[in-house]
Amino acid sequence: MYLLYNCYTQNQGIIGFKSIMKILVPVKRVVDHSVRVPIKADLTDVETANAKMSMNPFDEIAVEAAVRLKEQGIAQEIMVISIGNEGCQETIRYGLALGADSGILLETEQTLSPLNIAKILKQVVLEEQPQLVILGKQAIDDDCNQTGQMLAALLDWPQATFASKITVNAVQQKLEVVREVDGGLETLLLPLPAVITTDLRLNKPRYITLPNIMQAKRKPLINRPLASMNLNLSSTLSQLQVEPPKERKPGILLDSVAELVDKLKHEAKVI
Amino acid sequence: MAVLVVAEHDNVGLKLSTLTTISAASQLKKPITVLIAGYQCQRAAEQAAKIKGISKVLVADELYYQQPLAETMAALVQQLATNYTHILTPATSYGKNFMPRVAALLDVEQISDICAIIDEQIFKRPIYAGNAIATIQCLAPIKVITVRITGFGLAEASDQVAVIEKLNLKVAEPTVKFIEFATNPTARPELAGAQIIIAGGRGLQSAENFKLIEQLADKLGAAVGATRAAVDASFAPNDYQIGQTGKVVAPELYIAVGISGAIQHIAGMKDSKVIVAINKDPDAPIFKIADYGLVGDLFKLLPELEQILDNES
């Protein structure tokens, strides 16, 4: 039997829980979820030039989760980090407007695989010493679902992926994380330091207001060339082609339920 | 050199996702070894030994594999990895959890969610919610792969029985602890292997109305799915969600009720053999991918459908 003390007051934290000094939230800049990305005519890649860009929605949930932990007094400081071109500054500013305290951009034009990103983040963790890293379970562009798990492995930290609830177990000085898995919900008791990846139901990120945006402009954002980290970031992967998915044959509209049942029975033979 | 399939199972039997993954692995035309890590998992191992194309079954039977944690699974697979050219596991919440950890421990890149195998190095996988299919070449010495469970059909049984070998590898006890698994008990088939799926969207309007979907599912012996909108509105539990970030399904028959057809939802079901759409909006994008469409009020059409099915049975 374990006891759970989740009675807290704003900023005082949870009785008996030693608060987390720093949370690192890696955020990715992706094509906005509402944009239907076209494929280039030469089938080399998708066309993302001039597309509306946003913070990966799962990473936005990660920032919101960190901000809520801070508001509950469970954590003290939140740092967001992005790796990519200059445009990522905008994504970091968005994270700062959501409530993060500071940001780092590791600037590069290189396309990086999840393993490379995990190696970079490991280096950042060693430098910044967060006790918790929260990030999205996947990015909605490459849909890889790898980076958090890889980072946890490289750091030899425990992980809780696909989180839909994070609470504190003060007696054990650990986090309780509910995970969305096939067939139901799994709860883990997670010691710190650790990596958590977020699922959709963890929270609904707040709307940012104009004052939030103004405040965010005054928060520290460090811009550092990725090359200064001196990491070997080669890749064994190459994208040979990008093609549209197979189109389905156009279907037909039916007039009645009876006709539908007839088609399913005698034409499609599926019931 | 052989190929390793890390099996998803419940100790007494293999999940269908494992049969799909073995089917994918067989395209590599190499001997296949299946790893069963579990607790008192002999029956799952015996089932694996009777599948076509399997040359060996490895069993890691320890209490700490009863609830497979990413930390222990990755440590185990890492110790076996150098004997194989490819390591495959299903791209379900089971495989997605530990496989990238394996890849990072081996310092190789992972290829997620493959839907086709071109050769030993080249694979296809969906990106941008399935709006595009990327062909990826991987030159890593060990290919670490998760398999999209709708892409490959099911491996068949064999009249030969592969050898079962007990492993004696130790991994460190995990620091993370499993507390509980809360499930939604249902007599309906699992979404992943269902022949028929009926899914509801925002058009159902309430959790109460969502029961219409469940009633119809029970008439047809179908599994029940939902869109993100329906799950977010609490019409249906989380693990009903089908789509880019939820489950990926490909049943014989998919009936989409009150679903407009957002690209994120379509990403999870468009490989279904026959798609039926019931929606009041004739311009809903779901009709573009449906084989049969009914435009109208679902609250009138669903009871009618139930009635006809009742009369015929």
Interface residues (C-beta under 8 A of the other chain):
Chain A: V31 H33 R36 V37 I39 V46 F58 S113 P114 L115 A118 K137 Q138 I140 D141 D142 D143 C144 N145 Q146 T147 G148 Q149 M150 L151 A152 A153 L154 P158 Q159 A160 T161 F162 S164 E176 R179 E180 V181 D182 G183 G184 L185 E186 T187 L188 L189 L190 P191 A194 D199 L200 R201 S235 T236 L237 S238 Q239 L240 Q241 V242 E243 P244 P245 R248 K249 P250 G251 I252 L253 L254 S256 V257 A258 L260 V261 K263 L264 A268 V270 I271
Chain B: Q67 L69 A70 E71 A74 T92 S93 Y94 K96 N97 F98 M99 P100 R101 V102 A103 A104 L105 D107 V108 E109 Q110 I111 S112 D113 I122 P126 I127 Y128 A129 G130 N131 A132 I133 A134 T135 I136 Q137 C138 L139 A140 P174 T175 V176 K177 F178 I179 E180 F181 A182 T183 N184 E190 A192 Q195 I196 L220 R228 V231 D232 N238 D239 Q244 T245 K247 E252 L253 I263 Q264 K270 K273 V274 I275 V276 P282 F287 K288 I289 A290 D291 Y292 G293 L294 V295 L301 E304 L305 I308 L309 E312
